[in-house]
Structure formats: C-alpha cells, structure tokens
Amino acid sequence: MGPELMERMRAQVARFGTEFQFATVTKVETGERPFRIHTDSGEIVQARTVIVATGSAPRMLGLPSERELTGKGVSTCATCDGFFYKGKPVVIVGGGDSAMEEAMYLAGLASKVTLVHRRDSFRASKIMQERVLANPKIEIKWDSAVVEILGIEKNDCGGVVIENLKTGARETISAPGIGLFVAIGHTPVTGFLDGAIETDEQGYIRVKDPTSETNVPGIFAAGDVMDPRYRQAITAAGSGCRAAIDAERFLQREGDGH
Ligand code: NAP
C-alpha cells in the first residue's frame, strides 16, 4: 500500500545519509548562492542546490464537508481510488480533459457515472468529449453543480444534491457506497516562491526541456509542480531522478560536488 511504500522509500534514502527536516517553506532567496530557504519555524536553511518538488493541489468545490469526506467517499483521483467503487454509482464534477478521462476510466468500473458540469458545453478536447458522450454508462447533467454532500454525520458520503443552475431545480443522487470525484483541475504549489522562479501563467514551474533546470542556475524542479500534463506517480518519479542527476552534475561542474 502507498503508506508502506513511502515508508520504505524514506528508509532507503536515509540509508544513503539523507537528513530530513519537516517544516513549511515560506520563502526561497535565489539572489546568490548558497540559496536561503526560510521555514515557518523561523529557521533559514542554506543550500548549494535546491530541487522543488512541491506538487500540485487538486481544486475543490468549496463545500464544507468535502475535505472531511476526502478518502471516505470523496476523491480527486479516479486512477487512485476508482477500484473502491467497483459496481457502485459515482458522480464526477468537471468539464475538462481530466473529468472526461476520469469518467471514461470510472465507466469501466462503476455501475453508473453521472457527470455534472456547470455549463452547457465541455472545455475538454473534442475527441475526449466524443468518447464520453457516446458512452451509455455516462449520464451528463449540464448547467449543474453539486451543492451538498450527504452523509457527513455518518462520516461517509451517502450521496449528493445537484442543482440545475438555470432552473434552480434540485435532485438527490444517493446510493450505498456512492463516490464523488472532483475533477475541476489542479493548482501547482508554487505560491511560496513568490516569483523567485519563473512559472507559466498557471503557476507551473518552467523547466528547460528535457532537463529539470529552472531559470535560476542551481534550482531544479521535479514532479507535478512542473508538469501540467501527465501528473502520474511514475512520471513524477522519473522527473525526480532527472532532477537528482542534474543537481549532482551541477555541483560537480561548480566544484561543490563530492
Ligand atoms: P481544466 O481544463 O482547467 O478544466 C477544469 C474544469 O472544471 C472546467 O470544465 C471548469 O469549468 C470546471 N471547474 C473549475 N472550477 C470549478 C468549480 N469551482 N465548480 C465546478 N466546475 C469547475 O482542468 P483539467 O481538466 O484538470 O485539465 C488541465 C490540463 O491538463 C488541460 O490543459 C488538459 O487539456 C490537460 N489534460 C489532458 C489530458 C489528456 O490529454 N489526456 C488529461 C487530463 C488533463 P468551465 O469549463 O466552466 O471553466
């Protein structure tokens, strides 16, 4: 399982002498080397190279119960959690490629997929839309929003209330073991950089393809924080490997390597 895998990875890197420090980074000073990394405990860590791998956070609907029910009927990742909804109905929110991809994936597992989108047309690419629209297991609720998640008192999602944003009509979809998948995009976690490293207009760190180099020599980026496209564990792990090699070569070039 994921937690055990993480624990084993932690033990493996510890064996090679990695030190861990748990803190939230509030600021990175990139003006001169060593870089200065400020943490919320007031400490400043100095480093000759930095690999930023802070990932991205799924956007949420903003409903009061969704955070509490995440992992208990509410999910932001069909490939991670879809299996738990085998043979059960699921509701997906979103109209982009992610929502289409999740709908197609879940249609292969769930008993029924209801796709809720706030407008009357999808943002997703044509081919993805066509696949979804042609799938008899997927029902679309246009111009609609999920306005309530049921079951908070039982600490398990028991269903959702959907509102038609044009007519105001409400409907409840409930069933034992129902799942709600929120697929309305991700936000890269780069706010703490405060412009110190170049990002695209969505906030993803720009790297010099095919390397992990950012616009600041000595600072590298890996994983979802620089990848708006694939966002899979295996692609993130691969980019982490590249960043480690890039950082090591940088240190050797600069004469700071071992
Ligand atoms: P996205 O393209 O930004 O789409 C987000 C969707 O969620 C939009 O339809 C948006 O509605 C809706 N939405 C946003 N906030 C909402 C809210 N508060 N309540 C209800 N709905 C909300 O995000 P994405 O689908 O994650 O895709 C991100 C990028 O990755 C895109 O460039 C996409 O093409 C790419 N991607 C590609 C693939 C692929 O090619 N296989 C797969 C996944 C993602 P509106 O349309 O009304 O704004």
Residues whose N, C-alpha, C, O or C-beta is under 5 A from the ligand:
A	BS01	NAP	M60 L61 G94 G95 G96 D97 S98 A99 E101 R118 R119 R123 A183 I184 G185 H186 P228 R229
